[in-house]
Amino acid sequence: MVQQSRGNGFHLVVPLTSTLGRHSTRSHGRSSPEYFTVALNGSLHGLFPGKKGLRQGDPMSPALFLLCMEYFSRLIKRSTTNSDFNFHPKCEKLKITHLLFADDLMLFSRGDLPSIRILMECLQEFRDVSGLAVNNAKSNIFTAGIQNDTLDEALAMTEFARGHMPVRYLGIPLAAQRLSITYYSPLVDQIVGCIRKWTAKSYPHRPAGAYSLRYSGSGMLLAPGLPLPMAVIDKIHRLCRAFLWNSKRAPVAWEDICHPKEEGGLGIRHIQSWNVALLARVLWNIHCKADTLWAKWVNEVYLRGASLWDWQPKKGDSPLLRRLAGIRDRIITDFGSTHAAIWHMTEWTDSKGLVTSKAYEYFRPKLPRQPWKASIWKAFIPPKYSFILWLGLRERMAT
């Protein structure tokens, strides 16, 4: 994993856009260094250039940075055709050599010195051409199955520190094994931070905060493709329950609250069902062989031409894939056959793919509709009074 330090890069953009056939004077102006002068005692003195071609905060900076990294992608694609380069065993079929997000770069190769040397030469050449250099202090090398002598040489060659799994990337923990509960602490901390903000707003009545839970709460904080253990879900439930009731005693069970208002709840998302719905979208992308690197990689490396609906995970496979297989089996069992399962999942889709809200509607627990919903949840009724009526109709008033 490589962290790039900010450099100039402006002198790379113009020749690159010309090469791509899309030369733009606007990009030239944005990426070229600006000149500054100093007003001293009413007079201008000096003229000196700015040194940051790709300026952070400029609306065009992401596009210009992308152009620079397009050059790097072509450079590494050309260099890895060298017979001395060996792809990472799980990346060879799709010839994956790197992943890029903003100024974070991940490089992949087999753990042999010639392959590592070729990648380092690419970084060196890119630095010479663009001025964008690697920040060694924030870069790591992750290895598996490499002998100590080879590892020592690789560390000396890269000048990177050795990293250890799991590691956090873009807020998501990356691990070679099942994640322990402690690695979900950033998610829990994020929810705690939101609750503190809501508490600081001093709602006139605590149940008004339920609307914050409904629209901004735990359901929106869950990352797609990240299975949540029940222990984490239970902890999130306890935090939200304590915020809502502001006491140890909850007059209404949290499971009953996580129903639509039509069914007697408060319309707060059921976290476990929402997490399953997000994973069902990942499952559908694999089934449809969506035009994403992740879906292509799973189909090539794990399915190997087999149907997703017939594939059986092995003991050593990713915990995420085993969880997806469990959701697949549940859907097949519910609808009676693979054909019926696919047909029903098609009903959850639109032109952009599987709609998570439709999948959630299927997976969430359901209760009979309550006729009194229309009488208490009105826009002109203050939430405090609607909530009191809701408690009364559920026979949960304290007095």
Buried (B, 14 or more C-beta within 10 A) or exposed (E): BBBBBBBBBBBBBBEBBEEEEEBBEEBBEBBBBEEEEEEEEEEEEEEEEEEBBBBEEBEBBEBBBEBBBBBBEEBBEEBBEEEEBBBBEEBBBBEBBBEBEEBBBBBBBBBBEEBBBBBBBBBEBBBEBBBBBBEBEBBBBBBEEBEEEBBEBBBEBBEBEEEEEBBEEEEBBBBEEEBEEEBBEEBBEEBBEBBEEBBEEEBEEBBBBBBBBBEEBBBEBBEEBBBBEEEBBEBBBEBBBEBBBEEEEBEBEBEBBBBBBBBBBBBBBBBBBBBBBBBBBBBBBBBBEBEEEEBBBBBBBBBEEEEBBEBEBEEEEBEBBBBBBBBBEBBBEEBEEBEEBBEEBEEBBEEEEBBBEBBBBBBBEEEEEBEEBEEBBEEEEEBBEBBBBBBEBBEEEEE
